[in-house]
Amino acid sequence: MEECCSTKPKNKEPHTHNHSEGDGHDHSHDTGDKTPFQMFLPAIISFVLLLIGIALDNYIKTEWFTGWVRLVWYLAAYIPVGFPVLKEAYESIIKGDVFSEFFLMGIATVGAFAIGEYPEGVAVMLFYSVGEVFQGMAVSRAKGNIKALLDQRPDEVTIIEAGQPRTIKARETKIGNIIQLKPGEKLALDGELMTESASFNTAALTGESKPDTKTKGEAVLAGMINMNSIALVKVNTAYEDSKLSKILELVQNATAQKAPTELFIRKFAKVYTPIVVFLAIGICLLPYFFVNDYQFRDWLYRALIFLVISCPCALVISIPLGYFGGIGAASRNGILFKGSNFLDSIAEIQNVVMDKTGTMTEGVFKVQEVSIQPEFNKEEILKLVNVLESKSTHPVATAIHNYAGEIDHSLPLENVEEIAGHGLKASVNGKELLVGNFKLMDKFNISYDTNHANIVYTLIAIAYDKKFAGYITIADSIKSDAKETVDNLHRMGVKATMLSGDKSTVVKYVADQLGIDSAFGDLLPEDKVNKVKEIKAKNQTVAFVGDGVNDAPVVALSDVGIAMGGLGSDATIETADVVIQDDKPSKIPMAINIGKQTKKIVWQNIVLAFAVKAVVLALGAGGLATMWEAVFADVGVAMLAILNAVRIQRMKFN
């Protein structure tokens, strides 16, 4: 029987809440629960005092606005925006991080005051602080969008006790409680549907608003919205262990795993900032030895401009924000990335290797034919097969159960064993029972006269008491968007390969229907490993897609493990690099596209920041740029980069 996929986390990074990690600077730390007016109030006060000061300097000439009065006025304008930055600079120095951007801004603006350029000193800190508020709001919004997208559980639930409804806190709900869910209400915990049927909106989990109708006994999950009539749900999972809790934790922690670009910028900032400080000192002092009419004040001014321009703020905020946006955009479409490193990895994928059952096909099998040898009792054999298959989680077992009916647990099955890539083996009344593929028959030297190679359907071979007892044919339907998936992959220049434990004729038939480049059937788990090794030996990147149960060795080799069936398998959420929550293969090329767009935006920001800063740095060092150009090179570029980064949150990937 066909094996399935399990994925494992790769390249784990220690979790940290600091987005940049290189400069000790968290742009979202000071937004808290403040309103926008509260956040901008210091800047408003500073801006008003600065405008009045400039007016008194240039337009309303007064004798009293000179000397210490003028200094005190501009200090009053500086303190609301400057004090928090100087405080952060001091705290960073205490922690050992001397060369932070706070330090750069602090010495640049204090230096401006030292040479009498009060308005420019205030203006630089004012615009820097305004930029900081916008940046903090952008990061908080990106994080909030992700959290709001997923954490949609109600705080209270209505449970039925002694036939009467009672409202309690969702966290206090116990396993076994019966929740009454009214139309329009969201389910707070995972459970089992007790009413005959109910329709749910699963958008919070899958990104799909199309109603999903559940019947009695089926699993319903936290975050689903009841659409029509009142439904009763029996809680079977603790609040903190619900599927939605795990998904929320996964996405919140996704920012802990940094992309290579983020890691580079983090290391770059640690080296870059002290170099900039020493270069600024050089710009100020070295001309003394080479310039005839050296004026300390002029060269100090140039050095201060250099410091303002060189602040790495645009890079250390816009890059993580770009990845936040990518993770959020993917979550909104029912795709969960375990970290921004996988956004980068998936953008470079050249080969998608996919499982068949449950990935490109529905995984909902139906029995087509039962062929039992005349010497055996068909009903008895089916009962035995039904009991043995009940020990398996494979979809084939469900098909046989649906066909054969109730399981007779009184049958004395012993020594049940699953043989990977072959099937199941057990003993019944001292006789050996084998149920699996024809490789299982060959392994136990069971002779048969069936020409199974010519049968397109999936075959389940049966042997009892060392004799071939017959076979069952089972058919599975191809998913409606499977062909579109392969076509989209080809348009991206990505090759598609299908590896399956199912029989080769079935695999070839499905592959031909979908236009898959190459397909291999009758594979054991180790055979799949060898096939992936062959692809990687050509120095090509591989993403493996499966439905989250087995195939761990294959996934260990793959660059990105993509798991289908996030709603069906806890193991998937725990171990996959990327989880597609609604089983739709069309989300595979969508995930690749999101990765590509995210990487494109990140590199646009890097090029923008370096290009503008390089030009203005050269002008500043040559005395051709003022503090106003410096402000644009720092805050202006940072704001442009942020606006570019948030674009991905509004993109359509369908």
N, C-alpha and C positions, 0 to 999 in steps of 0.2 A: 504494500500500500504506500501511497505517496507520503513522503515526509514533508514537514512544513518548516517555517522559519522561526528562529529565535535570534534576537540581536543582543549585543552587549554594549555598554557604554565605553567610549574610547576617550583617551586623553583628558581625564578629569582634572579640573583645576580646583584649588581650594576656593570655597565660596567667599565672596567679599561683596560688600554693599557699595564700595567706591567704584564709580564707573570708570575712572581713568586709571587709577591705581598707580600711575607714574608720578603724579604731582600732588598726591594727597588731597585732591580737590574733588569734592562731591557737589555738583551743581544743583542738586535737588535737595540738599540737606536743610536749607533755610526756608523752604516754601511752607512746610508744615500745613496747618489748617488755616493759614492767613488768607484773607480775601485779596484779590488783585490790588485794590486800593491800599490796603495795609502794606503790601509788598512794595508798591511804588511810592509810598508816602515819603520816605527819606529822600528819594530822587526828586520828587516834586518840590520839597522844601529847598533842596540844594539848587535846583534849576531856577526857582524864583529868585533866590538870593544872588545867584550868578548873573541873571539878567539885569537885576537892579544894579549890581556892581559894575557890569559892563556899561550900562547906561550912564552911571555916575562918572565913569572913567572917560567916556568918549562923547556923550551927548549933553549931559547936564553937569556942566563944569561947576564944582563947588570947592571952596578952599579947605573945608574940614575933611574931605574925603582923601586924605594923604597920610603918609607915615603909618603909625601904629593903628590908627582907625581903619585905614584901608586893609591892613594885614588882618586885623581882627575880623573885619567883615567877610573877607574871603575864607578865613579859617572857619567861621560860622557856616559858610556855604560848603566847605570841604568835609567837616566832621560828620554830618549825617551819612554821607556815602563812603567817606574815607576811613572812619574809625573801625567799622566792621572788617574792612580789608586788612588794615594794619593789625587788628587783633588776630585775624586768621594767620597772617604772616608770622606774628610772634609765636602763636601756638604751634605752627608748623616747624619753626626753628627749635622750639623746646623739644619737639618729637624727633629732631634730627634731620628734618627735611628743610634745609636752608633755602635751596634754590627753587622755591615754588613760584607760581605766577603771581601770588599775593605779594611776595617779596619784590618781584620785578615791578609791579605797579606801585608798591609802596615807595621804593627808592626813586622811581621815576617822578612821581608826583611831589614827594618831599624835596627832591632835587630842584624841581621847577619852582617851588616856593623859595628855596635857598637862593636862587638867582633872580628872584623878584617877578617871575612869570606866574603870578597868582591865578589869573583867569584860566590860563592853559592847564595849570595843575588841577584846578577844580574840574574843568571840562573833561580832562582825561579820566579822572576817577568817576565822574558823573556818568559818562557814557559807558565806561567799563561796568559800573554797578547796574545800569539799566540792562546792559547785555547779559549780565549774570542772572538777573531776575527772569528775563525771557528764556534763557537757557535752562534755568531751574524749572520753569513752568513747562517747557517742552519735554524735558526728561520725565517730570512727574506725570505729565499727560500720557506719555508713551507707556510708562509703567501702569498708570491707572487704566488705560484702555485695555491692556492685556488682562489686568485683574478683573475689571468690570465685565469683560467679555466672557469670563469663565465663572467667576464667583457670584453666581446669580441665585444662590439658595435663599429661601425666605428664613427669617429669624425664628418664626413660630410655625407650628404645625397643629392640625386638628386630628386628634386620635379618638378612636371609639373605645370606650370602656363601659362594660355592662350595658351595652346598647345605646349609650349616650355620648355625644361628641364633647370633647374637652380640649381646650387650647393649651399647649405647653411649649417651652423653648425647644427648638430643633435639636440643640446639643443634648438635651435631657431625654430624647427619645431612645428607647431601648429596643434591642433586637426582639422581634416577635410582636411589637406594637402594630396595630392596624391604623394606617393613616387614611383619613377621608380627604380626597382631593377634589375640589370643586372646579368647574370649567374656568379656564384662565389662570388657575393657580400653578405655581412651580413646585415640583417635588423636591424635598429637602434631603432625602436619603435614598440609597439604593434599596430596592425591594422586589417583591413578586406580586404581579397583578392578581387580585382576588375576584374582580368582577369579570363578566364573560368577555368583554372587549372594551377597548378604549383607544382613542386616537391621541397622539402626542406630537407636539412640535419639539424636535430635537436639535434646534439651531445652536443652542449653547454648547452642545457636545460635538456636533458634526459640521456646523456651518450651513446645514441644509434646513430650510424652513418647511419643506414638504412634509405633510403629516405622516407619521409612522403608526400604523394600527397594530396594537398588541392584543393578544388573546389571553385568557385565563391561564395562569401558571408561568407566563413569560416574564423575563426580567425587565424591570423599568428602572431608570437611573436618575440620580439627583441632577437637577437642571432641566429635565424634561417638563414641558408645559401641557397640562391636560386641556384638550381642545373642546370636547363636547359635553357629555353627561358626567355626573358624579362618579368617581372611581375610588375603589378601596385598594390599598397597597399594603402588603405585609412586609415590614422592615426586616431585612436579612443581613444588613451590614451596619456597623457602627458609623456614626456621623463622620469621624475623622478618617475612616477607611474607605469612604465612598469613592467611586470612580472619579467624580468631579474633584474631590479633594486631592487625589493623586495627580490629576491633570493640572490643577491649579499650582500645586507644589512644583511640578515638572517645569511649567512655563516660567514661574517666578525664579526658579533656580537656573533657568537656561542662560541667564546673563553671567553666571559664574564661569561658564566655559567660554574662554575668550577665543576669538578668531585670530589667526596668525597676524593679520593686519593690526588688530588691537594690541597684541602682545608686542609687536614691533614699535608701535607708537609709544607704548608704556616705557619700553627700554630707551627709545629715542629721546623722550622728554627728560629722562634722568641724566642723560649725557648732554643734551642740547642746551638746557637752561643754564648750567654753570658755565658752559662755553660762551654763551651769550653775555653773561655778566662780565667775564674776563675780557671779552672783546670790547664791551662798552667802556671798561676801564682803560683799555688800550687806546680806543678812539679819543678818550678824554686827555690822556697823558702823553702818549707817544709823539703826537705832532709837535710837542715842545722841542724835540730834537731835530726836526726836519723843516719846520715852518718858521720863516723870518719874523712875521708879525703875529706870533702866537698869542691868542687871547683865551685865557682859561675859561671864561664865561661862555664864549661861543662854542668851544669844543665840548664843554660839559653839557650844553644844550643839545648838541648833536648826539652825544652819548645817551642822554635821557630819551631822545626820540627813538634811538636804536633799541633801547630797552622796551619801550611801549610797543613798537612794531613787532618785536621778536617774541612777544608773549604767545605760547603755544595753545592758547585757549580754543581756537577754531578747530584744531586737530583733536584735542583730548576730549572735546564734548561731542562734535558732530559725528565722529566715527562710531563711538558706542551708540549714539542716538540712531544712526543708520541701521545698526544691527537690531536695536530695540524695535524699530519700525518693521524690519523684515520678519522678526519673530511674531510681532503682533499681527501683521498682514497674513502670515501663514495660519495663525491661530484662528483668525476670523474666517478662514476658508476650511477649517476642520483639519489642519495639518499642524502637528506639534513638533518643533525642533528642540532637541535636548540642549543645544548650545549654539552660539553664533559661529563656532568653528565648523559646524555642520552646514551652515549656510554657505560658507566659503567652499567646503569640500564638494557639496552637491552641485555647485555652479561649474565645477570642472569635470563632472562625470562624463565619460565617453561610452560606457557600456552599462545598460540596465539588464541585470540577470534576474529573471523572475520565476517564481514558483507557478504552478498551474492552478491547482485546486484552491479555491478561496481567494485567489489573487486575480487571475484573468477569467476564471469561471466562477459561477455563483457558489459553488461548494454545497449546493442543495441537490443531492443525488436522488434519483428515482429508479427503482428496480424495473428493468425492461423485460427480462426473461429469466426463468428458473429452469435449468436443465439438470435433472437428477437421473443417475443411472438406474435402469429398471430393477436391479437387485436391491436397491435401498428404498426405504419408506420416505417419500418426499416430505411428509409432514413432520416426521421425527427428525430428519436431517435439518430442516428449517428451524425447528425448536432449538436444536443444539447450536446451530450457527448463531441464532438470535441471542442466546445466553452468552456465548463466547464473545461476540461482537459488543455486547453491553459493557465489556471490560475495556473497550477502546474509546478514545475521544474523537476518532476520525469521523468525518461526515458520512462515510460509507456505512458506519454502524447505525446511524440514524435512519438511513434509507432502508436498511434491512429490517430494523425495528418497525418502521412505518408499514412495511409490507407484511411482515410475519405476525405482527400484533403483540399482545402482552408477553412479557418475559417470564418463563417458567423457572423461578429461582429454586425449585425443588430438585432440579436436575443436578446430579453430583459431579460438578466440575472441579477438578483438582489440578495443581501444578500449572496454573495459567502463566504463560510466558509470551512476551512480545518480542519478536525477532525483527530488529530494525531493518527496514527496507524490504521485508518479506511478508510479515503478517503475524498471526497468533497461533499458539500451540497450547493444548491442554489435554488432560486425561479424563475420560468418562467411563466409569465402571472398568477401569484397567485398560481401556482401549484409547489409542491416540487419535486426537481430533486436530486437524490442521485446516485453517481458514486464512487465505491470503492470495498472493499472486502466484503465477506458475513457476516463478523462481523458487518459491517455497516447496512446491511439489518436487522440483529438481533437487533441491537441497536434501530432501528426505527420501530421494530415490523412489518417488511415486510415479508409476508409469500411467500414461494417459494417451488417448487417441484423438483428442480434440485439437484441431488446427487453430489455435488461439490467435495466431499472427494475423489472420484475415478478418478478425472481429474488431470493429472500430470502437465499440463501447469498452468501458472499464470492466475487467473481468475479476470475479472473486472465485478462486478455485477452492474446492473442498475435498479433503481426504479423511476417511474414517476407517480405523482398524487396518492401516497400511494399504488401503485401496482408494483409488480415485472415485469420489462419490458424485462429482458433477461440478457445475459452475453456475454462478449468478451474474448476469450482465446488468450494469448500472450506468446510467447516462447523467451527465452534468451539463448544464447550459452555460454558454459563454455570456459574460456580462455585457450589458447594452453599450457601455462606453469603452470596451476593451479595444475595438478596432480604431476608434478615435485616439486612444492612448498611444498605440503603436505609430500611427500616422504622425502625431505631434512629436513623438520622440525622434522620428526620422527627419522631420522638418528642422529639429534642433541639431541634427548631425549626430544623434546618439543611437548606437546599435542596440537592438533588443535580442536577448537570448532567453530561451525557456529551458529550464532544467526540472525534471520531474521524476518521481519514483513510479509514476503511472506507466502503463505499457506504451511502447513506442508508437504504435498505430494511432492511439488516442492523442498523444502529444503532437504527432505530426499533423493530424487532422486539425486540431485547434490552432497550431502555429500557421498552417496554410490559410485558415480562415482569417487570421488576424494580420498576416503579412510579416510575421516575425522572421528575423534574419536567419537564426539557426535554433534548432530545438533538439533536445536529447531526452529520451525516455528510458524506462527500466533502470534508473540510477539508484544506487545505494548512497547514503550520506557521504562516504569517502569518494565516490565517483564524482559527486557534485564539487567536492573540494578540488579534485584534480582538474575539472573543467574550468573553475575559476582561476586556478593557478596558471593554466594555459593562457588565459586572457591577460593576467597580470604580468606574465613573462614577456609580453609584448610592450611592457611599460605603459599600459593603459589603465585608467581608473575605472573602478567597478562599484556600482550600487546593487545590493542584493535586496529583492523584494519578496516577502513571504507573509504568512498569516500568523506568525508568532508562537509556534509551538516547539519546533525542533530546529535542525539545521544550524546549530551554533557554530560548528567548525567552518561552515561556508561564510557565515557572517563575520567571524573573526578575521577572515582574509579580506573581506570587502572594505572599501574606503568609507562607505555609508550603508548602514543597515536600515532599510525602510520596512516597517511592519504594517500590514493590513489588519483591519479588525480591531481597532482600539476599543470598540465597545464590547468586544467579546472576550478579550484575554487580558487579565491583569498582568501576566508575564510580559505582554507587549509593552504596556506603559512603563513597566519597571526597567526593561532592558533595551528597547529600541533607540536608535539614534534619531530617527524620524518616525512619527506615528501618523498614519492616515486613518482618521476616525470613522469614516463612513463606508469603508471597503471599496471606494470607487477608484479604479486604476487611473482614471483621468487626472487624479490629483498628483500622480507621479511626475508628469511633465510640468504641472503647475508648480510643484515644489522646486523643480530644477529652475524654472523661470523666476520664481521669487528669489532664489539664491543668486541668479545671474543679475537681476535688477538691483538687489541689495549691494552686491560687490561693485557694480557699475557706479552707483551713487556714492559709495564710500571712496572710490578712487577719484571721482570727480571732485570731491571735497578736498582730498589730499593735494591734487594738482592745483586747484584753486588757491588753497591756503599758501602753498609753497611759492607759487608763481607771483601772487600779489605781494607777499612778504619780501620775496627776493628783490623785486623792483623797488619797493618803497625803502627797504634797508639800504640799497645802493644809493638812492636819492638822499636818505637821511644822513648816511656817512659822508656824503659829498656836500652836505649843507643845503641841499635843494628841497628838502621836505621839512614841513613844520609839524608841530604836535597834532594839528588837525588831520594831516595825511596819516600820521601815526595812529590816530584814533580809528580812522577808516580801516587801515591795514589790520588792526586787531579786532575791535568790536564789529566793524562793518563786515569783514570777511567771516567772522564767527556767525553773525546773523544770517548771511547769505548761505553759509554751509548748513546751518540749522534748517532754514527754509527748504533747502534742497533735500536734506535728510528726511524731513517729515512727509515729503511727497509720496514716499513708498506706502505710507499708511492710507493713502487715498487712491492708490492704483487699483485697476481692475485686472485680474489675472485669468478670468474665465475665457 
